[in-house]
Amino acid sequence: MTHLIALIDGSGYSQSVCDLTRWVAERTDASVDLMHVLGRRGVGSEPADLSGNLKLGARTALLKELSDLDEQKAKLELKRGRLLLEEAKSGLEEGGLKTVGTKLRHGDLIESLAEFEGDADLIVIGKRGEAADFAKLHLGSNLERVVRAAHKPVLVASRAFKPIEKFLIAFDGGESAMKAVRHIAAGKLFTDLPCTLLCVGKSTDSLQTKLDEAAEILRTAGYSVNAEFAAGEPEDVIKDRIEADNIDLLVMGAYGHSRIRNLIIGSTTTEMVRSCHVPVMMFR
């Protein structure tokens, strides 16, 4: 892993995104680009009924005032975006990172991300953004879009960062889960951290073989692995295990061959990401 993209905004999750990014960068010697995307401005500010209610002179004056307000708002949003990036960069540099860049873009987040994703190994994003209703535990509107569109692993930051000392892989035998296992084995992000390899569901010969294969890949790479099956609903079993064993990070495939595949692309995955209070690293 050599380069990270961290997506930040003005939400309460941005600090956690930066803390998690610093943790990854310190363990992998990766460079970092902080990215903030300003949404597209609305087309026109003119109310639909202005022409019917105002005389020409008054209407022209009002439209000019609205245009000036739009321009001023755009300048303020640009200034705010620069300040967010500057503060985040300063925090990472004060924390010891040496290679931190910033990118401020206008337009659609996914289009902006696609422009730079090719040079990145990992994308870090907060579970919720500025527009999310935290009281109702809604996920950020951009989270699913990023996971669907990204071709690189996505690391979702929880609200508050804590040191990561052990991690759990939600394993279903699917290709994305195996991709996660191979990625971890080949890299150094999780080096020396104990791993739980958990498969939720009924054990079959085929699934047992895949679980054993995944465990062997990780053990060969030097990991201490506890591989096991557990019965129940994936979202409940995994959430309970994370809490009971004080797991600090969840790894999973965004797509798979079991009900776990519904995470992020359906109700089961969304529920897991929503309810687990730890970072979630996802692979397509």
Solvent accessible surface area in square Angstrom, and as a share of the most:
residue,aa,sasa,rsa
1,M,55,0.24
2,T,98,0.57
3,H,31,0.14
4,L,0,0.00
5,I,1,0.00
6,A,0,0.00
7,L,14,0.07
8,I,12,0.06
9,D,34,0.17
10,G,34,0.33
11,S,20,0.13
12,G,48,0.46
13,Y,8,0.03
14,S,18,0.12
15,Q,117,0.52
16,S,4,0.03
17,V,2,0.01
18,C,9,0.05
19,D,24,0.13
20,L,1,0.00
21,T,0,0.00
22,R,58,0.21
23,W,28,0.10
24,V,0,0.00
25,A,3,0.02
26,E,95,0.43
27,R,71,0.26
28,T,5,0.03
29,D,115,0.60
30,A,11,0.08
31,S,28,0.18
32,V,3,0.02
33,D,20,0.10
34,L,0,0.00
35,M,1,0.00
36,H,9,0.04
37,V,29,0.16
38,L,16,0.08
39,G,55,0.52
40,R,157,0.57
41,R,134,0.49
42,G,70,0.68
43,V,155,0.89
44,G,64,0.62
45,S,49,0.31
46,E,80,0.36
47,P,60,0.37
48,A,113,0.88
49,D,87,0.45
50,L,13,0.06
51,S,78,0.50
52,G,70,0.67
53,N,103,0.53
54,L,64,0.32
55,K,171,0.72
56,L,136,0.68
57,G,53,0.51
58,A,53,0.41
59,R,59,0.21
60,T,78,0.45
61,A,63,0.49
62,L,57,0.28
63,L,51,0.25
64,K,122,0.52
65,E,100,0.45
66,L,42,0.21
67,S,63,0.40
68,D,62,0.32
69,L,106,0.53
70,D,45,0.23
71,E,89,0.40
72,Q,94,0.42
73,K,124,0.52
74,A,24,0.19
75,K,116,0.49
76,L,100,0.50
77,E,61,0.27
78,L,46,0.23
79,K,124,0.53
80,R,107,0.39
81,G,0,0.00
82,R,130,0.48
83,L,86,0.43
84,L,37,0.18
85,L,7,0.03
86,E,99,0.44
87,E,120,0.54
88,A,14,0.11
89,K,65,0.28
90,S,52,0.33
91,G,33,0.32
92,L,1,0.00
93,E,76,0.34
94,E,148,0.66
95,G,36,0.34
96,G,51,0.49
97,L,20,0.10
98,K,191,0.81
99,T,86,0.50
100,V,14,0.08
101,G,24,0.23
102,T,61,0.35
103,K,43,0.18
104,L,36,0.18
105,R,80,0.29
106,H,119,0.53
107,G,13,0.12
108,D,30,0.16
109,L,23,0.11
110,I,32,0.16
111,E,104,0.47
112,S,8,0.05
113,L,3,0.01
114,A,69,0.53
115,E,111,0.50
116,F,34,0.14
117,E,13,0.06
118,G,67,0.64
119,D,115,0.60
120,A,1,0.01
121,D,44,0.23
122,L,0,0.00
123,I,0,0.00
124,V,0,0.00
125,I,14,0.07
126,G,10,0.09
127,K,6,0.03
128,R,13,0.05
129,G,26,0.25
130,E,92,0.41
131,A,103,0.80
132,A,26,0.20
133,D,54,0.28
134,F,93,0.39
135,A,95,0.74
136,K,136,0.57
137,L,64,0.32
138,H,94,0.42
139,L,38,0.19
140,G,12,0.11
141,S,94,0.61
142,N,58,0.30
143,L,3,0.01
144,E,64,0.29
145,R,95,0.35
146,V,0,0.00
147,V,2,0.01
148,R,116,0.43
149,A,36,0.28
150,A,1,0.01
151,H,134,0.60
152,K,58,0.25
153,P,12,0.07
154,V,3,0.02
155,L,0,0.00
156,V,1,0.01
157,A,0,0.00
158,S,5,0.03
159,R,117,0.43
160,A,77,0.60
161,F,57,0.24
162,K,100,0.43
163,P,94,0.59
164,I,8,0.04
165,E,115,0.51
166,K,68,0.29
167,F,0,0.00
168,L,0,0.00
169,I,0,0.00
170,A,1,0.01
171,F,0,0.00
172,D,13,0.07
173,G,6,0.06
174,G,1,0.01
175,E,112,0.50
176,S,6,0.04
177,A,2,0.01
178,M,11,0.05
179,K,82,0.35
180,A,0,0.00
181,V,0,0.00
182,R,110,0.40
183,H,62,0.28
184,I,4,0.02
185,A,22,0.17
186,A,94,0.73
187,G,37,0.35
188,K,99,0.42
189,L,7,0.04
190,F,3,0.01
191,T,57,0.33
192,D,130,0.67
193,L,19,0.09
194,P,62,0.39
195,C,4,0.02
196,T,16,0.09
197,L,0,0.00
198,L,0,0.00
199,C,1,0.01
200,V,15,0.09
201,G,27,0.26
202,K,174,0.74
203,S,57,0.36
204,T,68,0.39
205,D,128,0.66
206,S,70,0.45
207,L,36,0.18
208,Q,67,0.30
209,T,88,0.51
210,K,75,0.32
211,L,2,0.01
212,D,75,0.39
213,E,79,0.36
214,A,0,0.00
215,A,1,0.01
216,E,101,0.45
217,I,48,0.24
218,L,0,0.00
219,R,117,0.43
220,T,106,0.61
221,A,48,0.37
222,G,66,0.63
223,Y,18,0.07
224,S,80,0.52
225,V,18,0.11
226,N,79,0.41
227,A,31,0.24
228,E,48,0.21
229,F,47,0.20
230,A,19,0.15
231,A,90,0.70
232,G,49,0.47
233,E,75,0.34
234,P,10,0.06
235,E,30,0.14
236,D,77,0.40
237,V,25,0.15
238,I,0,0.00
239,K,57,0.24
240,D,83,0.43
241,R,51,0.19
242,I,7,0.04
243,E,94,0.42
244,A,78,0.61
245,D,55,0.28
246,N,100,0.51
247,I,4,0.02
248,D,9,0.05
249,L,1,0.00
250,L,0,0.00
251,V,0,0.00
252,M,0,0.00
253,G,4,0.04
254,A,0,0.00
255,Y,65,0.25
256,G,8,0.08
257,H,135,0.60
258,S,42,0.27
259,R,117,0.43
260,I,4,0.02
261,R,110,0.40
262,N,53,0.27
263,L,0,0.00
264,I,3,0.02
265,I,47,0.24
266,G,26,0.25
267,S,95,0.62
268,T,8,0.04
269,T,0,0.00
270,T,48,0.28
271,E,60,0.27
272,M,0,0.00
273,V,0,0.00
274,R,69,0.25
275,S,12,0.08
276,C,3,0.02
277,H,137,0.61
278,V,10,0.06
279,P,10,0.06
280,V,1,0.00
281,M,0,0.00
282,M,3,0.01
283,F,1,0.01
284,R,97,0.36
